[in-house]
Amino acid sequence: MISDPHGTLSNWTVSGSDLCSWSGVTCVEGILISGCSVEER
């Protein structure tokens, strides 16, 4: 990722333990990542 002018990935952090709370991440039962969409908003 070179730039994120709209802050779409602002809550994606290395220390973030709850990946299912990240913008664009879809999870099943809150534990299994089932999709990821980071298209421009």
WOPE-V206699 format. One record per residue. N is the residue number from 1. RES is the residue in three letters. OMEGA is omega in whole degrees, -180 to 180 (999 if undefined). Layout:
BEGIN
n=N res=RES omega=OMEGA
n=N res=RES omega=OMEGA
END
This chain:
BEGIN
n=1 res=MET omega=-180
n=2 res=ILE omega=179
n=3 res=SER omega=180
n=4 res=ASP omega=-172
n=5 res=PRO omega=-179
n=6 res=HIS omega=178
n=7 res=GLY omega=-178
n=8 res=THR omega=-177
n=9 res=LEU omega=-175
n=10 res=SER omega=180
n=11 res=ASN omega=175
n=12 res=TRP omega=-179
n=13 res=THR omega=179
n=14 res=VAL omega=-177
n=15 res=SER omega=180
n=16 res=GLY omega=-176
n=17 res=SER omega=-179
n=18 res=ASP omega=-177
n=19 res=LEU omega=-179
n=20 res=CYS omega=178
n=21 res=SER omega=-180
n=22 res=TRP omega=177
n=23 res=SER omega=176
n=24 res=GLY omega=-180
n=25 res=VAL omega=178
n=26 res=THR omega=-178
n=27 res=CYS omega=174
n=28 res=VAL omega=180
n=29 res=GLU omega=176
n=30 res=GLY omega=-177
n=31 res=ILE omega=-175
n=32 res=LEU omega=180
n=33 res=ILE omega=-179
n=34 res=SER omega=179
n=35 res=GLY omega=179
n=36 res=CYS omega=180
n=37 res=SER omega=-179
n=38 res=VAL omega=179
n=39 res=GLU omega=-179
n=40 res=GLU omega=-179
n=41 res=ARG omega=999
END
